[in-house]
């Protein structure tokens, strides 16, 4: 049955428009429902972390925003505009590839395994998208890239290839590369899981500093509760493809209201 799109606004307007909004978003893989009519708002400048058991839909949220997966129903808005749909003759219709590219340019993502180009230096990794995608001159791209490498504390590593960088350094280059594209929203998928514990605080401090400096909105998925406590304004516990419970780190970790949240936290904190 075709969804009635008239119940969704063509765009979000007002003083309190969230930077990201999922409204009634459902994603299925055959009979398996991965996201179940998900409603989720992320305010401008907010740092939100998603936690939950495997298969609860956490990473699917990020993949939806990167348009690596399509949605089956509902609408996703970014910066007030629909990402998954576009307005035509007063109606919301499935978005064209051109529309998706324009909205997606507001979003940057860092992955668990860095995904740096191994044949390029740290500087080259940061410059590539600026030249090839944004069309900046090499001089402009180098200036912007060096500014970001300096902010993540790696200016002196500009000419090193990824194989000569530690895991924490590679992750910081990946963050600088994503931020060089000037996104409004940054997505982090398990960015600390491949790092040694002593390096996690280093990456956490870099993320916090960059979010403040660039007025970023941040959405993260992590299995590491310490990282979630340290970095988040709000933590969302996902279960069965929806938000089971959410709140400040202090509220969610120290006084969860839902039994399923308590079971999950007891299991993961005991395991650590």
Residue pairs with C-beta under 8 A, 6 or more apart in sequence:
3 73
3 74
5 75
5 85
5 91
5 92
5 93
6 91
6 92
8 23
8 75
8 82
8 85
8 92
10 82
10 87
10 90
10 92
11 77
11 80
11 81
11 82
11 87
12 18
12 21
12 77
12 80
12 81
13 80
16 43
17 79
17 80
18 41
18 42
18 43
18 44
18 77
19 42
19 43
19 44
19 45
19 46
19 78
19 79
19 184
19 185
19 217
20 40
20 41
20 42
20 65
20 76
20 77
20 78
20 185
20 217
20 219
21 40
21 41
21 42
21 76
21 77
22 38
22 39
22 40
22 41
22 61
22 64
22 74
22 76
23 39
23 74
23 75
23 76
23 77
24 37
24 38
24 39
24 73
24 74
24 75
25 35
25 37
25 38
25 39
25 64
25 71
25 73
25 74
25 75
25 76
26 33
26 35
26 36
26 37
26 38
26 71
26 72
26 73
26 74
27 33
27 34
27 35
27 57
27 60
27 64
27 69
27 71
27 72
27 241
28 34
28 72
33 240
33 241
34 55
34 57
34 60
34 241
35 57
35 60
35 61
35 64
35 71
35 241
35 242
36 57
36 240
36 241
36 242
37 73
37 74
37 242
38 57
38 61
38 74
38 241
38 242
38 243
39 243
40 61
40 236
40 243
42 48
42 185
42 217
42 219
43 217
44 215
44 217
45 211
45 215
45 216
45 217
46 217
46 218
46 233
46 234
47 211
47 217
47 218
47 220
47 231
47 232
47 233
47 234
48 218
48 219
48 220
48 232
48 233
48 234
48 235
48 236
49 219
49 220
49 221
49 222
49 227
49 228
49 231
49 232
49 234
49 235
49 236
50 58
50 61
50 219
50 220
50 221
50 222
50 235
50 236
50 238
51 58
51 221
51 222
51 223
51 225
51 228
51 235
51 236
51 237
51 238
51 264
52 58
52 237
52 238
52 239
52 244
52 264
53 239
53 264
56 238
56 239
56 240
56 241
57 238
57 240
57 241
57 242
58 221
58 238
59 189
59 221
60 69
60 241
61 219
61 221
61 238
62 109
62 187
62 189
62 219
62 221
63 69
64 71
64 76
64 84
65 76
65 78
65 83
65 107
65 185
65 187
65 219
66 104
66 107
66 109
66 187
67 83
67 84
67 100
67 104
70 84
71 84
74 84
75 82
75 84
75 85
75 92
76 82
76 83
76 84
77 83
78 103
78 106
78 107
78 184
78 185
79 103
79 106
79 184
79 185
81 103
82 92
82 95
82 103
83 95
83 100
83 103
83 104
84 94
84 95
84 100
85 92
85 93
85 94
85 95
86 92
86 93
86 94
86 95
86 96
86 99
87 93
95 103
105 181
105 183
106 183
106 184
106 185
107 183
107 184
107 185
107 186
107 187
108 178
108 179
108 181
108 183
108 185
108 186
108 187
109 178
109 186
109 187
109 188
109 189
110 171
110 174
110 175
110 178
110 186
110 187
110 188
110 189
110 191
111 174
111 189
111 190
111 191
112 189
112 190
112 191
112 193
112 194
113 194
114 162
114 167
114 170
114 171
114 173
114 174
114 194
115 174
116 125
116 162
116 170
116 173
116 174
116 177
117 124
117 125
117 128
117 162
118 161
118 162
118 163
119 161
120 128
120 161
121 158
121 159
121 160
121 161
122 149
122 154
122 157
122 158
122 159
122 160
122 161
122 162
122 165
122 173
122 176
123 142
123 145
123 146
123 149
123 158
123 159
125 162
125 173
125 174
125 177
126 141
126 144
126 145
126 148
126 149
126 173
126 176
126 177
126 180
127 138
127 141
127 142
127 145
127 180
128 177
129 177
129 180
129 181
130 136
130 140
130 141
130 144
130 145
130 180
130 181
131 137
131 138
131 141
133 181
134 181
136 144
141 180
144 180
145 176
145 180
146 155
146 158
148 176
148 177
148 179
148 180
149 155
149 157
149 158
149 173
149 176
151 176
151 206
151 209
151 210
151 213
152 172
152 173
152 175
152 176
152 206
152 210
153 172
153 206
154 169
154 172
154 173
154 176
157 165
157 169
157 173
162 170
162 173
165 173
166 199
167 194
167 195
167 196
167 199
168 195
168 196
168 199
168 202
168 203
171 191
171 192
171 194
171 195
171 203
172 202
172 203
172 206
175 191
175 203
175 206
175 207
175 210
178 186
179 186
179 210
179 214
179 216
182 214
183 216
184 216
184 217
185 216
185 217
185 218
185 219
186 211
186 216
186 217
186 218
186 219
187 218
187 219
187 220
188 207
188 218
188 219
188 220
188 221
188 222
189 220
189 221
190 221
190 222
190 223
191 203
191 207
191 220
191 222
192 199
192 200
192 203
192 204
192 222
192 224
192 227
193 222
193 223
193 224
195 203
200 224
200 226
200 227
201 230
204 227
204 230
204 231
207 218
207 231
208 231
210 216
211 218
220 228
220 231
220 232
222 228
223 268
225 253
225 265
225 268
225 269
225 272
226 272
228 235
228 249
229 235
229 249
229 253
232 248
232 249
233 248
234 246
234 247
234 248
235 246
235 247
235 248
235 249
235 252
235 253
236 243
236 245
236 246
237 243
237 244
237 245
237 246
237 252
237 256
237 258
237 260
237 261
237 264
238 244
239 260
239 261
239 264
244 258
244 260
244 261
245 252
245 256
245 257
245 258
245 260
245 261
246 252
252 261
253 265
256 262
256 265
